[in-house]
Structures are given as structure tokens and as C-alpha cells.
Amino acid sequence: MEKMKLFAVPMQKIEFSRDTYKRLFPGGKVKTPIENVKLGEHQYEKLKARGREEYLGAVYQTLTDPVVVIETEKGNDKARLYTKSFREFPGEKIDAVISVVVDIEGIPVSISTHRRDVNNTLNKIKKGGILYEKETALPVGTGAFNSPSSGERQPT
């Protein structure tokens, strides 16, 4: 829970447009701290159809700068859960966003991104194996909470 608090950042509010999507995910791909991930077919359309347009920036933030990546398994199905914590202002309630990445024909593919309660996310962390954990950030309260220098990557 401490890392989720320490690394919680504001969710980027960016224009939901095909051009923004292509700029964030050139060729439908993104580099994460542990692998290159392809976005599943029709992810842009799925965000729109499910009323999740405001999550476009969070999809990028979660995949490029996760707090933790968890490996999960249900039967023969394996997935990696990229997890990022968000809050608008210091002291506010923390929410988590999870991007589900599975291997399809040997290629890591992000098939879903959704918001989850942070406690639900912590339970997943306890049950799964941790593949990656973010290690560096400026301490909360340094005045760099919403600054690009706080370790948060900003889309160009």
C-alpha cells in the first residue's frame, strides 16, 4: 500500500481522438519497463464504447510507468497486470488502473484497461507473483507532485 500511495499521480487528462491515440501508441505499440506491448485490436473503439474515454491517458501512464506488474494465472490462462495508482491531489483517495496483458502467438498484447479499487488491486498483488516494482520517485510533499520531473513520463 505504501508504494501505491508514494507513486500515486494525477491521471492525465488528454483529448480522446484517433490522432492522440496514434501519437501515444505509434503502430499500436508501447514500450513498458519490461517488454514491448501491442495494444489489442479495437482498443480505441472499446474505450469509446464503454464510456472510458477519460482513461486514454491512464492507459499510456499505466503501461509506460506502472507501480507494479503482477503475473496471474487462472487454469492455463496467464496474464500480466500492469498496475498504476492515481489521485488528483495529495491526501485524496487513491484509485488504481489495471492494464491486462496476455501473450497472443508469443506477442504481449494489452487486451483491457479498467479502474479498480486500490484494495482490490492490493489483493491481486498478494496473490500473484511480482514481475516488476517501481523503485524510484521523489517523496510526496516535495512540491513536484504534478511535475514532469517527478518521474512521470508525459506524452508528446
ZAMARGU-4260 file (C-alpha; in steps of 0.2 Angstrom, whole numbers, plus 5000, padded with zeros to 4 digits):
<rodrens>
0) 5000/5000/5000 | 5014/5012/5004 | 5021/5011/4986 | 5003/5014/4979 | 5002/5030/4990
5) 5020/5035/4986 | 5018/5034/4967 | 5000/5040/4965 | 4999/5053/4952 | 4986/5063/4944
10) 4978/5054/4929 | 4982/5063/4913 | 4968/5072/4905 | 4971/5072/4886 | 4960/5074/4871
15) 4951/5057/4866 | 4955/5057/4847 | 4962/5045/4835 | 4977/5056/4832 | 4981/5057/4851
20) 4979/5038/4851 | 4991/5036/4837 | 5004/5048/4845 | 5003/5039/4861 | 5004/5021/4853
25) 5013/5023/4837 | 5010/5007/4826 | 4998/5001/4840 | 5013/4998/4852 | 5021/5005/4868
30) 5037/5001/4877 | 5035/4996/4895 | 5048/4994/4908 | 5049/4975/4905 | 5043/4972/4887
35) 5036/4980/4871 | 5017/4978/4871 | 5005/4979/4857 | 4988/4986/4860 | 4974/4974/4856
40) 4963/4976/4841 | 4950/4990/4843 | 4956/4996/4860 | 4952/5014/4855 | 4934/5009/4850
45) 4932/4999/4866 | 4937/5014/4877 | 4924/5024/4867 | 4910/5010/4868 | 4912/5008/4886
50) 4912/5026/4891 | 4931/5026/4896 | 4937/5040/4885 | 4945/5048/4900 | 4956/5033/4903
55) 4966/5036/4887 | 4980/5045/4896 | 4979/5032/4910 | 4982/5018/4898 | 4998/5026/4892
60) 5003/5030/4910 | 4999/5013/4917 | 5009/5004/4903 | 5024/5015/4902 | 5026/5019/4921
65) 5017/5005/4931 | 5019/5005/4950 | 5019/4986/4949 | 5017/4972/4936 | 5009/4956/4943
70) 5009/4939/4935 | 4992/4930/4937 | 4986/4913/4932 | 4969/4905/4930 | 4970/4887/4924
75) 4980/4888/4908 | 4977/4906/4906 | 4992/4918/4911 | 4992/4937/4911 | 5002/4951/4917
80) 4993/4965/4926 | 5001/4982/4924 | 4995/4992/4939 | 4996/5011/4942 | 4989/5022/4957
85) 4981/5038/4954 | 4974/5053/4964 | 4971/5071/4959 | 4978/5079/4975 | 4989/5074/4989
90) 4979/5066/5003 | 4964/5061/4992 | 4958/5044/4990 | 4969/5033/4979 | 4962/5023/4964
95) 4971/5010/4953 | 4970/5007/4935 | 4975/4990/4928 | 4980/4985/4911 | 4979/4966/4907
100) 4992/4960/4895 | 4992/4942/4888 | 5003/4933/4876 | 4995/4930/4859 | 5005/4920/4847
105) 5020/4925/4858 | 5017/4943/4857 | 5012/4953/4873 | 4995/4961/4869 | 4986/4973/4881
110) 4968/4967/4880 | 4959/4978/4893 | 4961/4993/4904 | 4950/4997/4919 | 4949/5006/4935
115) 4949/4996/4951 | 4948/5000/4970 | 4965/5000/4977 | 4961/4987/4990 | 4956/4975/4975
120) 4972/4979/4967 | 4982/4975/4983 | 4973/4958/4984 | 4979/4954/4967 | 4997/4959/4971
125) 4996/4947/4987 | 4990/4933/4976 | 5001/4935/4961 | 5020/4935/4958 | 5028/4952/4956
130) 5037/4954/4940 | 5041/4972/4941 | 5041/4985/4955 | 5044/5004/4953 | 5059/5009/4964
135) 5062/5027/4962 | 5052/5043/4964 | 5053/5060/4973 | 5044/5059/4990 | 5027/5065/4991
140) 5027/5083/4998 | 5042/5089/4988 | 5032/5101/4978 | 5035/5090/4962 | 5018/5080/4964
145) 5012/5086/4947 | 5028/5090/4938 | 5036/5080/4923 | 5052/5080/4934 | 5043/5069/4947
150) 5047/5053/4936 | 5031/5053/4927 | 5033/5052/4908 | 5022/5064/4898 | 5016/5061/4881
155) 5022/5072/4867
</rodrens>
